[in-house]
Amino acid sequence: MAIEAVVARVRELGSRLVLVTGGEPTLQDDCSGLIAALIADGREVDIEVSGTLGGGALDDLPKGARRIVDVKTPGSGISEDQIDWAGIATLGPRDEIKFVCSDLADYVWSRSLLDDSRLPAAVPKSFSPVHGRLAPADLADWIVADALDVRLQVQLHRVLWPEQDQGV
């Protein structure tokens, strides 16, 4: 769809908040143009990105967009040297850092990074279980036991529409 058509559809739906996500949105043609157009139309825009060097530059996204960055855990199969630490350093208090954990090892690794100087302290952090691999209750128990100052997040679309892999 053309950017103008997307903005018109969002306006038609009456959505004030728009989440740009799915795969790696910064690799799509003119993702920044879409975000800028939505912001210019009075929308609040959140964008979920991978936080890896293979994605678009985090600091190239239009000002005003809230960046939600998925710091890839070892269970993702992406090595730590592929994480865009320089881009993560540009995040501010409106943005968010997310760790998606597939098991206890991912949780322990993520927990160890909470005090790492590469992560801006003022940025909110969230932990999320990989759907179907880690029970949300287990992750919640670990967070509570360790008294972490993080949010617990589940993939709500997986809870509401478990049979759908796309289009939610």
C-alpha positions in Angstrom: 0.0 0.0 0.0 1.1 3.5 -0.6 1.9 5.6 2.4 -1.1 7.9 1.8 -3.4 4.9 1.6 -2.1 3.6 5.0 -2.5 6.9 6.6 -6.0 7.2 5.2 -6.9 3.7 6.5 -5.6 4.5 9.9 -7.6 7.8 9.9 -10.7 5.8 8.8 -10.2 3.3 11.7 -9.9 6.2 14.2 -6.7 4.8 15.7 -4.7 7.4 17.6 -1.9 4.9 18.4 -0.2 3.0 15.6 2.2 0.1 16.1 4.6 -0.6 13.2 5.9 -4.2 13.6 6.2 -7.5 11.8 9.5 -9.0 10.8 11.9 -6.1 10.7 9.9 -3.0 9.6 12.9 -0.8 9.1 13.9 -3.1 6.1 10.7 -2.2 4.3 10.7 0.5 1.7 10.3 4.0 3.2 9.4 2.8 6.7 10.7 6.1 8.0 8.4 7.9 5.5 5.4 6.0 6.8 6.2 6.8 10.4 6.8 10.5 9.6 3.5 10.7 7.7 1.6 9.1 10.6 3.2 11.5 13.1 2.3 14.4 10.8 -1.3 13.2 10.8 -1.4 13.4 14.6 -0.8 9.7 15.4 1.3 8.4 18.2 3.7 5.8 16.6 5.4 2.9 18.3 7.8 0.8 16.2 9.1 -2.6 17.2 12.6 -3.3 15.8 15.1 -6.1 16.2 18.0 -4.0 17.6 20.5 -5.8 15.4 23.1 -4.5 13.0 21.2 -6.0 10.1 18.2 -3.8 10.8 17.7 -0.1 10.0 19.6 2.4 12.2 17.7 3.1 15.4 18.8 6.8 15.4 17.5 7.2 11.8 13.9 6.7 12.8 11.8 9.9 12.8 11.8 11.9 16.0 8.6 11.4 18.0 8.3 7.6 17.3 8.6 5.4 20.3 11.3 2.8 19.7 10.7 -0.7 21.2 13.9 -2.6 20.7 14.2 -6.4 21.0 17.6 -7.1 22.4 18.2 -10.6 21.0 18.9 -13.3 23.6 21.1 -16.3 23.0 18.1 -18.5 22.4 17.2 -16.4 19.4 20.3 -17.8 17.6 21.6 -14.3 17.0 25.1 -13.7 18.4 25.7 -10.8 20.8 28.1 -9.2 18.4 25.2 -8.6 16.0 23.4 -6.4 18.6 23.3 -2.7 17.7 24.8 -1.5 21.0 25.5 2.0 19.6 21.9 2.4 18.4 20.6 1.1 21.8 22.7 3.8 23.5 20.5 6.4 21.7 17.3 5.3 23.4 15.5 7.5 25.8 12.9 7.3 28.6 10.0 7.2 26.0 11.5 4.1 24.3 11.6 0.5 25.6 14.1 -2.4 25.6 12.5 -5.8 25.4 14.1 -9.2 26.1 12.2 -12.2 24.7 13.2 -15.3 26.7 12.9 -18.8 25.5 14.2 -20.5 28.7 16.0 -19.9 32.0 19.4 -19.4 30.3 17.9 -16.5 28.3 16.4 -15.0 31.4 19.7 -15.2 33.3 21.5 -13.6 30.4 18.9 -10.8 30.1 18.9 -10.2 33.9 22.7 -9.8 33.8 22.4 -7.0 31.2 20.0 -4.9 33.3 23.0 -3.2 35.0 25.2 -3.2 31.9 26.4 0.2 30.9 25.5 -0.4 27.2 21.8 -0.2 28.2 20.6 3.3 29.1 19.3 3.2 32.7 16.3 5.5 32.1 14.8 3.2 29.4 12.0 1.0 30.6 12.7 -2.8 30.2 10.3 -5.6 29.6 10.7 -9.4 29.6 8.5 -11.6 27.4 8.3 -15.4 27.1 8.6 -17.0 23.7 5.1 -18.2 23.0 4.9 -22.0 23.3 8.4 -22.4 24.7 8.4 -20.7 28.1 5.4 -20.5 30.3 4.5 -16.9 31.2 4.0 -17.9 34.8 7.6 -19.3 35.0 9.0 -16.0 33.7 6.8 -14.1 36.2 8.0 -16.3 39.1 11.7 -15.6 38.2 11.1 -11.9 37.9 9.3 -11.7 41.3 11.9 -13.9 42.9 14.7 -11.7 41.7 12.7 -8.5 42.4 13.5 -7.1 39.0 12.3 -3.6 38.0 10.9 -4.8 34.6 7.6 -5.2 33.0 6.2 -8.7 32.1 4.8 -8.8 28.6 3.0 -11.5 26.7 2.3 -11.7 23.0 -1.3 -10.6 23.3 -2.2 -11.5 19.8 -1.0 -15.1 20.5 -3.4 -15.2 23.5 -6.4 -13.7 21.7 -5.9 -15.4 18.3 -3.7 -18.4 18.9 -4.5 -20.0 15.5 -3.4 -17.0 13.5 0.3 -16.5 12.6 -0.2 -13.4 10.4 -2.6 -10.5 10.0 -3.3 -9.7 13.6 
